[in-house]
């Protein structure tokens, strides 16, 4: 894509961390950066003015969900997703391939999402996948074949089929600036044989995605292979050999965070200078560890989802640490009469104007204002953290910042 460029601005001397600038047709993204997820063309509880106020440089929208509601063809008729949601900054879109996992093996294996590792799912603020209205629990709602993925709609049970050409058509209709090649995302519990079959499909679909994608859009290829060194090596070499604008690391990232770190150690050293995106990861420790291994951008529903479930971020100076995952649970009774802000060291709109007692009251009363205020606070926290990380890499003290936060 002619309008898409990536320039590395600085390297960390002690790790693979780097800062850079992604240039797109709708603006620049300074990296490392966290990409807020707006599944249905909205970061839940916020509007585009909120994203502007928070300093979000971009956002990500969901191909599968927007295809079903309100329909990608309608969005195209209305001027594309930017016009539809009144957002003038770059947009990422996923390929729809993640739904092969989330509607398929995730339901069979009772795994909520890739970023919640099977042995670390307690106290994450992200519950295992529950049953959807009118659908049997544990029932696989996605059928994958060499041709593509047949999905069952989570809204009305209707059937839909995606292949690489269809995914590219939908993403073109959405008019995102950075799109993902069609892929199959496997489960952490998938065996070697299935993971290899899915990887081979992903490679074939990657070539088809390049053939069919809208050339006005930048496109990232996705490295698959699960937690198998030889498959990750094979996938990295194959995807890296194709003329994608960027490279994403996706699929099962193992059963523990240590597994994820090891996968990145396998993959990242083999990649060239194109931007690198990590799909579905976004906890505080993940950000530090993955930036240190060379990741440029992340997307994750975590910060906004945990906000809606009463988990609010706090800085290290306010008691945040690895043990409490840099969070307090605002629903706790001890905050019922607490006149202080969520975080006395935070300068966000919420902390400067509202007390813990008020936010707890809103949460307990299920007032809609809670969801907006909590989401503003958590995204402010994450986006300011990314700013600190960028500055630390430029100033040569990323290791010190990482130690300050993670110990």
ABEGO torsion letter per residue (X at the ends): XAABBBBBABBBAABABBBBBBBBAAEBBBOBBBBBBBAAGBBBGBBAAAAAAAGBABBBBBAAAAAAOAEAAAAAAAGEAAAAAGBABBBBBBAGAAAAAAABAAAAAGBABAABBAAAABGAGBBBBBBBBGBBBGBBABBBBAAEBBBBBAAAGBBBBBBAAAAAAAAAAAGBABBBBBBBBBBAABBAAAAAAAAAAAAAAAAAAAAABBAABBBBBBBBGEBBAAAAAAAAAAAAABBBABBBBBEBAEABAAAAAAAAAAAAAABBABBBBBBGBABAAAAAAAAAAGBABBBBAAAAAAAAAGBBBBBAAAGBBAAAGGBBBAABAAAAABABBABAABABAAAAABBAAAAAAAAAAGBAAAAAAAAAAAAAAAAAAAAAAAAAAAAGAAAAAAAAAAX
